[in-house]
């Protein structure tokens, strides 16, 4: 626990920002869910035939895993994309069911004689709803808001996967670095926030159940209005970030390091920068760049050729770079000169197995594959230059389908004996740390994967200094440099910002 406290102390400014982002996401989504869910619940309670379909649709939404929901919304205009917009859409959808359901239950639970008394006093339907029904149903509605808010706090951690910020950023960062301290640094505040929200709303629910007075209803409305005001003010205050250059990264250590190197290089040129790390895989980053949700990220030429543009594999590095640069240019994006190293896929086995069996090439490993267990990252299983082509080229015959897992976790799964072969990155720091051996691609299956920044052409035109700053990095990062920085992050658990700062200090 002392390590977590020390981490919070060192990153207290960043922690405060992430907590603020988390609160704003949950508060905004909950307020909108209340604004939509309560009227929908009122409508359904007065039309019993429509209540069941409305609740059924909300139930279906709840069954969709949140990460899948984020994926569904990425290509959807207006409500999708990368960032807070898609996250808010998902959180609102998840918040609707408990609010709709408890609103219906609260209104239906009112004794008919109470309504009859209101009608006998000459109340209209609107007056009866505002002055009698809603105040009586309010404890039930608040119970639904309580459930929606607590679910929102938990679901908002996953929003970091699409660059929406919040405490999930630490959790994903910790997972990519296999660092429990960083994971707990995000998980503990998220849990405390959920408990706080649950406790406050539970107290409010009990107060309303005990007193059921219109004054309490007015207090609740005032509180909601205040929360909405705070949300709007926060959104206005953060709107200045729209003029900044947004740097994105994929969700593994090397990308986090390179994203920080690029961000700091741009800041050294006097440019405002917003970081959006851990955006998932290649296609999420590519779509984010295409849609303008980010302005720059680091891609690998072979990955762009095959996974992004679906072109056939080529072996020549300069030919691949020229082809990819042209394809990017056609879509309003610029591929900048390579950073200086080729991060090809590395088929890895345990060092003791390689030494005992005399394994040096992937061909040699093919003869052992019939009794080996394979473990590959999500992208490698699906991409055209991934597992299927590799198995066909080398005749790999595993007794069962490969286990699909997070790329960074696969290194430790191999070292601990849970799998026997994986596909990693040639520059991964964990290769040396865990005594893993890369096998030679003796049939030259993999294309070159030269790391290079790709940016929106519009951004480079708007900020000429950005192009200069990025081009200064061309050819300056060797494979050894990258391996050392990855080692510092994955093995020594050093702060990524400090690693990037130290590397940039070595450049003239």
Residue pairs with C-beta under 8 A, 6 or more apart in sequence:
3 181
4 181
4 184
4 185
4 188
7 181
7 182
7 185
8 15
8 185
10 495
11 185
11 495
15 185
15 189
17 165
18 165
18 166
18 167
18 169
18 170
18 186
19 167
19 189
19 193
20 234
21 164
21 165
21 166
22 153
22 156
22 157
22 165
22 166
22 167
22 168
22 189
22 190
22 193
23 193
24 231
24 234
24 235
25 84
25 87
25 88
25 91
25 152
25 156
25 159
25 164
25 165
25 166
26 91
26 149
26 152
26 153
26 156
26 193
26 197
27 227
27 230
27 231
28 88
28 231
28 235
29 88
29 91
29 92
29 95
29 152
29 156
30 91
30 95
30 145
30 148
30 149
30 152
31 224
31 227
31 228
31 231
32 88
32 92
32 95
33 91
33 92
33 95
33 96
33 99
33 148
34 95
34 99
34 145
34 148
34 224
36 92
36 96
37 95
37 96
37 99
37 100
37 103
37 144
37 148
38 99
38 103
38 141
40 54
40 96
40 100
40 103
41 99
41 100
41 101
41 102
41 103
41 104
41 107
41 141
42 103
42 107
42 129
43 50
43 54
44 50
44 51
44 54
44 55
44 100
44 103
44 104
45 51
45 103
45 104
45 107
45 108
51 104
54 100
55 97
55 100
55 101
55 104
58 96
58 97
58 100
58 101
59 97
61 69
61 93
61 94
61 96
61 97
62 94
62 97
64 72
66 90
66 94
66 155
66 158
67 158
67 161
69 90
69 93
70 86
70 87
70 90
70 158
70 159
70 161
70 162
73 79
73 80
73 81
73 86
73 89
73 90
74 80
74 81
74 82
74 86
74 162
74 284
74 287
75 287
76 86
78 85
79 85
79 86
79 89
80 86
80 89
81 287
81 288
81 291
81 293
82 162
82 163
82 248
82 276
82 279
82 284
82 287
82 288
82 291
82 293
82 294
83 162
83 163
83 164
83 276
83 293
84 159
84 164
84 165
86 162
86 164
87 156
87 159
87 162
87 164
87 166
90 155
90 159
91 152
91 155
91 156
91 159
94 148
94 151
94 152
94 155
95 148
95 149
95 151
95 152
96 148
98 144
98 145
98 147
98 148
98 151
99 141
99 144
99 145
99 148
100 144
101 144
102 140
102 141
102 143
102 144
102 147
103 137
103 140
103 141
103 144
105 140
106 136
106 137
106 138
106 139
106 140
106 141
107 133
107 137
109 137
109 140
110 132
110 133
110 136
110 137
114 132
114 136
115 128
115 132
115 133
118 127
118 128
118 131
118 132
119 128
123 131
123 132
131 214
134 141
134 217
135 212
135 213
135 214
135 216
135 217
136 212
138 208
138 212
138 216
138 217
138 220
139 205
139 208
139 209
139 212
142 201
142 204
142 205
142 208
142 220
143 205
145 201
146 197
146 198
146 201
146 202
146 205
149 197
149 198
149 201
150 194
150 197
150 198
153 190
153 193
153 194
153 197
154 190
154 194
156 164
156 166
156 167
156 168
156 190
157 166
157 167
157 168
157 171
157 186
157 187
157 190
158 168
159 165
159 166
159 168
160 166
160 167
160 168
160 169
160 171
160 172
160 278
161 168
161 172
161 251
161 278
161 279
161 280
162 279
162 280
162 284
163 248
163 276
163 277
163 278
163 279
163 288
163 293
163 294
167 186
167 187
167 189
167 190
167 193
168 186
168 190
169 186
169 277
169 278
170 182
170 183
170 185
170 186
170 187
171 182
171 183
171 186
171 187
171 190
172 251
172 277
172 278
173 179
173 182
173 186
173 256
173 277
173 278
173 496
174 180
174 181
174 182
174 183
174 184
174 185
174 186
175 183
175 406
175 408
175 409
176 251
176 252
176 253
176 256
176 278
176 406
176 408
177 253
177 256
177 408
177 489
177 490
177 493
178 408
178 409
178 412
178 490
179 493
181 493
204 220
207 216
208 216
208 220
241 272
241 274
243 272
244 271
244 272
244 273
244 274
245 266
245 271
245 272
245 273
245 274
245 295
245 296
245 459
245 463
245 466
246 273
246 274
246 275
246 276
246 293
246 294
246 295
246 296
247 259
247 262
247 263
247 266
247 273
247 274
247 275
247 276
247 294
247 295
247 296
247 297
248 259
248 276
248 277
248 279
248 285
248 288
248 289
248 293
248 294
248 296
248 297
249 255
249 256
249 258
249 259
249 275
249 276
249 277
249 278
249 279
249 285
249 297
249 298
250 278
250 279
250 280
250 281
250 282
250 284
250 285
250 297
251 277
251 278
251 279
251 280
251 281
252 407
252 408
252 425
253 408
253 428
253 429
253 486
253 489
253 490
254 343
254 425
254 427
254 428
254 482
254 485
254 486
255 277
255 297
255 298
256 277
256 278
256 489
256 496
257 482
257 485
257 486
257 489
257 496
257 499
257 500
258 298
258 339
258 451
258 477
259 275
259 277
259 297
259 298
260 275
260 496
260 497
260 499
260 500
261 473
261 477
261 500
261 503
261 504
262 296
262 298
262 453
262 470
262 473
263 273
263 275
263 500
264 497
264 500
264 501
264 504
265 469
265 470
265 472
265 473
265 504
266 273
266 466
266 469
266 470
267 273
268 469
268 504
269 465
269 466
269 468
269 469
270 465
271 463
271 465
271 466
271 469
276 288
276 293
276 294
279 285
279 288
279 294
279 297
281 378
281 379
282 299
282 303
282 307
282 308
282 379
282 383
283 307
283 308
285 294
285 297
285 299
286 299
286 308
287 293
288 294
288 297
289 295
289 296
289 297
289 333
289 454
289 455
289 456
290 331
290 333
292 456
292 458
295 455
295 456
295 459
296 453
296 454
296 455
296 456
296 459
296 466
296 470
297 453
297 454
298 339
298 451
298 452
298 453
298 454
299 308
299 335
299 451
299 452
299 453
299 454
300 343
300 449
300 450
300 451
300 452
301 317
301 320
301 321
301 324
301 335
301 338
301 447
301 448
301 449
301 450
301 452
302 313
302 320
302 344
302 385
302 446
302 447
302 448
302 449
302 450
303 383
303 385
303 449
304 324
304 327
304 328
304 335
304 454
305 311
305 313
305 314
305 320
305 323
305 324
305 447
306 312
306 313
306 383
306 384
306 385
306 447
307 379
307 383
307 384
307 385
308 327
309 324
309 327
310 384
311 323
311 327
313 384
313 385
313 389
313 445
313 447
314 320
314 323
314 447
315 444
315 447
315 448
316 448
317 342
317 448
317 450
320 447
320 448
320 450
321 335
321 338
321 448
321 450
321 452
324 335
325 334
325 335
328 334
328 335
328 454
329 335
329 457
332 456
332 457
332 458
333 454
333 455
333 456
333 457
334 454
334 455
334 456
334 457
334 460
334 467
335 452
335 453
335 454
336 452
336 453
336 454
336 455
336 467
336 470
336 471
336 474
337 452
337 471
337 474
337 475
338 450
338 451
338 452
338 474
338 475
339 450
339 451
339 452
339 453
339 473
339 474
339 475
339 476
339 477
340 451
340 474
340 475
340 476
340 477
340 478
340 481
341 427
341 450
341 451
341 477
341 478
341 479
341 481
341 482
342 426
342 448
342 449
342 450
342 451
342 479
343 425
343 426
343 427
343 449
343 451
343 479
343 482
344 426
344 441
344 446
344 448
344 449
345 380
345 385
345 423
345 424
345 425
345 426
345 441
345 446
345 449
346 423
346 424
346 425
346 426
346 428
346 431
346 438
346 439
347 362
347 365
347 390
347 421
347 422
347 423
347 438
347 439
347 441
348 411
348 414
348 421
348 422
348 423
348 424
348 431
348 436
348 437
348 438
348 439
349 359
349 365
349 414
349 420
349 421
349 436
349 437
349 439
350 414
350 415
350 417
350 420
350 435
350 436
350 437
351 435
351 436
351 437
352 435
353 359
353 420
354 360
354 437
354 439
355 437
357 364
357 368
358 364
359 365
359 368
359 437
359 439
360 439
360 440
361 439
361 440
361 441
361 442
362 390
362 394
362 439
362 440
362 441
362 442
362 443
362 445
363 394
363 442
363 443
364 439
365 372
365 394
365 396
365 421
365 439
366 394
366 395
366 396
366 397
368 420
369 396
369 397
369 398
369 421
370 397
370 398
370 399
371 399
372 398
372 399
372 420
372 421
373 398
373 399
373 400
373 402
373 403
373 418
373 419
373 420
373 421
374 387
374 396
374 398
374 402
374 403
374 419
374 420
374 421
374 422
375 402
375 403
375 404
375 405
375 410
375 413
375 414
375 418
375 419
375 421
375 422
376 386
376 387
376 402
376 403
376 404
376 405
376 410
376 422
376 423
377 404
377 405
377 406
377 407
377 410
377 423
378 404
378 405
378 406
378 407
379 386
379 407
380 386
380 387
380 407
380 423
381 387
381 402
381 404
385 445
385 446
385 447
386 423
387 402
387 423
389 445
390 396
390 423
390 445
391 397
391 398
393 443
393 445
394 443
394 445
403 413
403 418
403 419
405 413
407 424
407 425
408 430
408 490
410 419
410 422
410 423
410 424
411 422
411 424
411 428
411 430
411 431
411 434
411 436
412 430
412 434
413 419
413 422
414 420
414 421
414 422
414 434
414 436
415 434
415 435
415 436
424 430
424 431
424 436
424 438
425 486
426 438
426 479
427 479
427 482
427 483
427 486
428 483
428 486
428 490
429 483
429 484
429 485
429 486
429 487
429 488
429 489
429 490
429 491
430 436
430 486
430 487
430 490
430 491
431 438
431 483
432 483
432 487
433 487
433 490
433 491
451 477
451 482
453 470
453 473
455 466
455 467
455 470
459 466
460 466
460 467
472 507
476 507
477 503
481 503
485 499
485 500
485 503
488 494
488 499
489 496
489 499
